[in-house]
Amino acid sequence: MTAAIIDDLNGDPPGGGRWTCVADTVMGGVSGGQLRTELVAGRRARRLTGTVSLANNGGFLQMAIDLAADGSSVDASGFTGLSLTVCGDGEEYGLHLRTDDVRRPWQSYRARFRVPETWTTVTLPFTVFAPHRLEASLDLSRLRRIGLVAIGQPGPVDLALGDLRFY
């Protein structure tokens, strides 16, 4: 199967989902940030900036997209993984997946990647995603949401996404 665009910043994402910025304030934390669409190093990007704080048991800042506009799941079982073109602050971030099996806010399937300071394409096969605080295996036929997350490390966040797709 060929690559399928999730968001290439040429108009609205094809699945109809919208990007949102989510901080640990939803659970009492004090991290904060913003998500903007802007030019970064000569390329149009979704840019997450802010600060992660561990105060009040917090510790995350995330940009996330529902793959379908109505929040339903999509079948990604015909793909090998995710490809993302990113640049930023040189730090490590998480890519979190949510399926219909994920019921609690702290549950997801997670992989880590480093964000270089120049535009780079990172590929993450689905086999590297590990379940976090759930026992169900990753069911790619029921994928609902993708999040790029700064988590667990206090400090500034600067993550730009220029392209996201299944491969």
N, C-alpha and C positions, 0 to 999 in steps of 0.2 A: 504494500500500500504506500502511496506517496505521502509526503508531508501534508499536514492539515494546519492551517493558520488558526491560532487562538486569538492573537492580536499582533498585527504588524504595523499598527498606528496609521494605517491608510483608511481613515474613517472609523466608524464604530466597530468593535469586535464582531466577527461574523456570527457568533452564537447568540448575540444580543445581550450578553452579560455586561455589567458595568463594574469598573474597578472601584474599590472602596479602600479607605485607610482605616485600619482598626488598631487601637492601642489597648494596653492593659487597663485603661480606665474603666472598661466594661466589667472589671472584677475588682475595682478599688485601687489599682495602681496609678502612678502619676507620669508614666511615659507619655510623650506627645510628639506629634509630627504632622506632616501634610503630604498629600499626593497631588502633584501637578503634572500637566503635559507641557513640555517645554523642550527647547533645543539644548542638548548636552553634547559637548565636543563635536558640534556640527551635525548631530543626528537628532531627529524628533524622538522623544522618549517619555515614558511615564516615570516620574522621578519621586521617590520616597525620601524625605529628609525629616530629621527630628532628633530626639534624644531618648534612649532607653534608660530607665531608672529601675533599680531593684527595690526602691522604697515601697512600703505597704504591700509586700509580697508580689510586686509587679515584675516586669522584665521583658516586655515585647512591644514591637511596633511592626505592623504588617500591611502590605498591599495585597488585596485578594480580589479574585474575580469568580463569579458563578459562571459556569460554562454554558448554561442555558438561561435565558432571560427570566423564566418562571421558577428558577431554582431547581428544576428537575435534573436528573442525571443524564449523562451522555455515555455512549459506548465507545471506549478508547481501546478495546481489546485487540483491535487490528494494528496497533502501533507498538513500537519498541520502547519509546520513552519520550522525554521532553527535551526540546532544544530552546535555549534562551540566549539572546544577545544582550549582554549587560556591560556596564562600566560603573565605577564608583570609587569607593575609598580604600580598596585593597583588603577589606575585611571578609570574614566568613559569614554567610547567611544560610538560612534554611529554605528549602522548597517543601511546602506542606500540601498534601493532597487530602481531600475529604470525599468520602463516598457515602452512599445511603446507609452503610453500616456504622458510620460515625455518628454517635448520639450526643456526646458531651463536648463542650467547647475545647477542652484540653486534649482531646483525642485527634489523631491524624496519622498519616503515613509520611515519614520524613526522610529527607536526604539533605546533605550539606554541600555547599559549593563556595568557592572563593570568588569575590568580585574584583577583577583587576581594575587598574586605574585607566585603562584604555579599552575601547570597545572590543569585546571578545565573545565568541559563541561557545557556550557551555552545553554539553549534552549529558543528560542524566537518564540512563536506562531505568525502566520501571523496577528492574531487579534490585536496585540499590536502595529503594524506599523501604524503610522498616516501620512496622506498626509502633505507635507510641500510645501507651496506656489503653490498648485494646487488644483483643486476641484474634479477631477476624483477619484473614489474609486479605491482601489488596485485591479487590474485585474490580478490574478495569472496565467491566461492562456497566458499572454503576458509579462512574466518576462525576462528582458534582462541583467541586470548588478547588481552585489552586491559589496558594498564598506564597508570597516571597516574604520571609520573616527575619527580622533582627530579633534574636531572643537570647536571654540569659547573660549577656555581656553589657554592662552599663557603658554609656558613652554615646557619641554622635553616630547618626545613621545617614548614609548618602548612597543610595542604590538607584541606578537608572536602568530601565528595561526598554530596549529598542525593538524587540521581536520575541514572540513566544509562540511555539508551535509543537504539535505532535510530530514525531518522526517514526 
